[in-house]
């Protein structure tokens, strides 16, 4: 079922734990974005709930762990990776809302875990995605994914950043 893009004042009030009158006051004060229907009813974009709940309490975190082979999974690599990520989320003060762990090739475009991660981001159910290494998420195009997550207001954090290569010395023509 597709989620609503616009919510009534009552739906917003219920989601935020406030009264309908409070939502109306926020509208009058210009604190929330409101669209009026042809019958002059308030409709609030669903993204406003996300905006209003950001910064309240702990950032919501999903951890994503992946190994390539069943041999790695049987050796306990996936479990150790997941444990390190949980510990890091706890240390950083994140509220862990989902743990996604899977055994699949990074080149597989039909990974269930990756689809679940994108679904959580689309629903604005997460503020931070925590991974161990960039290649645990994707083999190629990690900077594009960083930007795409940022467009949805989600931070992508990496525990172990790969070593940065020194830029090649610029050649000057004499």
Protein Blocks (a to p, Z undefined) as FASTA:
>chain_A
ZZdfbdcfklmmmmnopafklmmmmmmnopaccdddfkopacddfklmmmmmgopajadd
ddddddfbfklmmnommmmmmmmmmmmmmmnopacfbdcdddddfklmkbfklmmmmmmm
mnopafbdcdfbfklmpmghklmmmmmmmmnopacddfbacdddddddddddZZ
